[in-house]
Amino acid sequence: MKIGFLGFGKMAKAIAYGLLQSNSSYQLYCYDIHPNTFSDFEQKNLIKIIPNLQAIEEECDILIFSVKPKDLKDVVTSCKGYDTKHYISIAAGISTKKIHEWNSHIKNLSRVMPNLGAFAKHSVSAIFSSNQETLNLTKSIFDNLGITILIDNEELMHAITGLSGSGPAYVFLFLQAMIEAGIREGLSYELSYQASLHTILGSVKALWENNQKNQTLTHPADWIKNVTSPGGTTIEGLVELEKNHFKYAIYNAIHQATNKSKELGK
């Protein structure tokens, strides 16, 4: 099956690289108005570059709209819209209804919000479609990249965008802060980097493996108790985080990102 990317930015690259790692039988094609977006690796390794939008739409079975939201309308209206082909949009904030309004010939349509974890086959990909065949096909593609979540109310895609779509940036910022804090306390950059990165990785992996073993969703607070001793160092750190509204900052970051997704769709 031939998959074509209309736009080849960071998220499209993450999906393409994830599919290449999955040893799937998909043939990958891409078109981007900026030729310099393609690296030597992409030009030499299994991703065929197509010179124009019309050619890639004719060639591929599945088209992924992977341009920025502000450019999506131009791309959608330039498509012919084939009944035999399936279209997937990963543009933040733009509803399937809006895409149908822009081009009524596009029938088989789904909307996906993946995230940067696709590079490592650990994406969270939320999927919405009112077309069952397209929904199943889309899920089969994104199952190769991590976990897939089927959304039956498209409005919830805004919350997914604010949470897992934007979430990697929050995690990287937390990692950066931990590294810099370690340096402040006298650790070298290399030592602080390794300690911070593997603290996050090990903590999440321990929780995930526990959940897999016990077939449950253990509350993170239960694991906080495992690290916190009466009168110890950890509780002092937690008090400071609480004092500085750490959790509220996360709540509000996701809330504001969700609202921005809604604005993009207007």
Residue pairs with C-beta under 8 A, 6 or more apart in sequence:
1 25
1 26
1 27
1 61
1 62
2 26
2 27
2 28
2 29
2 59
2 60
2 61
2 62
3 19
3 26
3 27
3 28
3 29
3 60
3 61
3 62
3 64
3 141
4 28
4 29
4 30
4 31
4 50
4 56
4 57
4 59
4 60
4 62
4 63
4 64
5 12
5 15
5 16
5 28
5 29
5 30
5 31
5 32
5 64
5 66
6 30
6 31
6 53
6 56
6 63
6 64
6 65
6 66
6 67
6 75
7 31
7 32
7 65
7 66
7 67
7 68
7 71
7 75
8 16
8 30
8 31
8 32
8 37
8 38
8 42
8 66
9 32
9 37
9 66
9 67
9 68
10 116
11 66
11 90
11 114
11 116
11 118
12 30
12 64
12 66
12 90
13 42
13 119
14 114
14 116
14 117
14 118
14 119
14 123
15 64
15 66
15 90
15 114
15 118
15 123
15 142
15 145
16 28
16 30
16 42
16 47
17 118
17 119
18 118
18 119
18 120
18 121
18 123
18 144
18 145
18 146
19 26
19 28
19 141
19 144
19 145
20 28
20 45
20 46
20 47
21 121
22 121
22 144
22 145
24 144
26 141
27 46
27 48
28 46
28 47
28 48
29 47
29 48
29 49
29 50
29 56
29 59
29 60
30 38
30 42
30 47
30 48
30 49
30 50
30 56
31 49
31 50
31 51
31 52
31 53
31 55
31 56
32 38
35 49
38 47
38 49
42 49
43 49
50 56
50 59
53 75
53 78
53 79
54 78
54 80
56 63
57 63
57 79
57 80
57 82
57 85
60 85
61 85
61 86
62 85
62 86
62 87
62 88
62 137
62 141
63 79
63 85
63 86
63 87
63 88
64 87
64 88
64 89
64 90
65 72
65 75
65 76
65 87
65 88
65 89
65 90
65 91
65 99
66 90
66 91
67 75
67 91
68 91
69 91
69 92
69 93
69 94
69 264
72 89
72 91
72 94
72 99
73 102
76 99
76 102
76 103
76 106
77 102
77 103
79 87
79 103
79 105
79 106
80 105
81 87
81 103
81 104
81 105
81 106
81 107
82 105
83 107
83 108
85 108
86 108
86 109
86 110
86 133
86 134
86 137
86 138
87 99
87 106
87 108
87 109
87 110
87 134
88 109
88 110
88 111
88 112
88 134
88 138
88 141
89 96
89 99
89 109
89 110
89 111
89 112
90 111
90 112
90 113
90 114
92 113
92 161
92 165
92 261
92 264
93 158
93 161
93 260
93 261
93 262
93 263
93 264
93 265
94 111
94 264
94 265
95 111
95 154
95 157
95 265
96 109
96 110
96 111
96 128
96 129
96 130
96 154
97 154
98 265
99 106
99 109
100 106
100 109
107 131
108 131
108 133
108 134
109 129
109 131
109 134
110 127
110 128
110 129
110 131
110 134
110 135
110 137
110 138
111 127
111 128
111 129
111 154
111 157
112 125
112 126
112 127
112 128
112 138
112 142
113 125
113 126
113 157
113 160
113 161
113 164
113 165
114 123
114 124
114 125
114 142
114 145
114 146
114 165
115 123
115 124
115 125
115 164
115 165
115 167
115 168
116 123
116 168
117 123
117 124
117 145
117 146
117 168
118 125
118 145
118 146
121 144
121 145
121 146
122 146
123 142
123 145
123 146
123 147
124 146
124 147
124 149
124 160
124 164
124 167
125 142
125 145
125 146
125 147
125 148
125 149
126 148
126 149
126 150
126 151
126 156
126 157
126 160
126 164
127 135
127 138
127 139
127 142
127 148
127 149
127 150
127 151
128 135
128 150
128 151
128 152
128 153
128 154
128 157
129 135
129 138
135 150
139 148
139 150
142 148
149 160
151 157
151 160
157 261
158 258
158 259
158 261
158 262
158 265
159 254
159 258
161 257
161 258
161 261
162 253
162 254
162 255
162 256
162 257
162 258
162 259
162 260
162 261
163 254
163 257
163 258
165 257
165 261
166 253
166 254
166 257
167 254
170 250
170 253
171 200
174 200
175 196
175 197
175 200
178 192
178 196
178 199
178 200
179 189
179 192
179 193
179 196
180 192
181 192
182 191
182 192
182 195
182 196
183 189
183 192
187 195
203 223
206 223
207 218
207 220
207 223
210 218
211 217
211 218
224 238
227 234
228 234
228 235
228 238
229 235
241 247
